[in-house]
Amino acid sequence: MLKQFTIFHMDILKKKVANTNRKLNIVFLTGAGISAQSGIKTFRDHNGLWENHPVEQVATPEAFHANPTLVQKFYNQRRAQLLSDEVSFNDGHKYMTEIESSEHNVVIVTQNVDDLHERSGAKNVIHMHGELLKMKCQDCSYRNEIVEDLEVENKCPSCGATGSLRPDIVWFGEMPYHMNEIYELLEEADIFISVGTSGHVYPAAMFVQNVPTDCLKVEVNINETQISSNFDCHLVESSSSALKKIRDYILPQK
Ligand SMILES: [Zn+2]
């Protein structure tokens, strides 16, 4: 049975904030759910298909090896959409950034590859799955920002290799970034808030089990997830309305 976020839990959150005479360590984990409200395509509404390809089959090193043109096209479309007028940060990002700019130690660990947290003003963002607006070379250590399309015939400006530039995105089967830093943050967390993440993608789905026993674990999602039972409480609603409530409890003066 899902434990809904109640006044009781709000009180725990409020007391935790009021009774701790030090800065609280607050760790957010965000997923596709927070960006969906910004117009970012998640492909869930199309059965996970992009041009008849399952998205999971485009986002792999094997796919890039077999059909780099297809994979570059997929990410070029995603990048162009991110930079288009259709997409902007939403209230969920904004409220989270307001909490981040409080006196507390707040870090946003995101599985999202968009830059919407940064656009809303957030500073402490860790992109565990890479970033759409960055590229890297497979053959050397070259990394840079990118807003244009990447093409298979592009040459690496550093080593000169052709076809080695790729989006700086962690594909299925690759190791997520910054894991040591993330586990250190989780071990020190007073409040862990998971927002819009399905609980299907590992290792992020396990993070809730890596926090101390006295850490308050809050899940924000429009649906119950397969990891919901690991949390103390839930806000089953949109990320923007839930984060407004959380902001008002952590920053009661607002
Ligand atoms: Zn290179």
Residues whose N, C-alpha, C, O or C-beta is under 5 A from the ligand:
A	BS01	ZN	C137 D139 C140 Y142 C156 S158 C159 G160
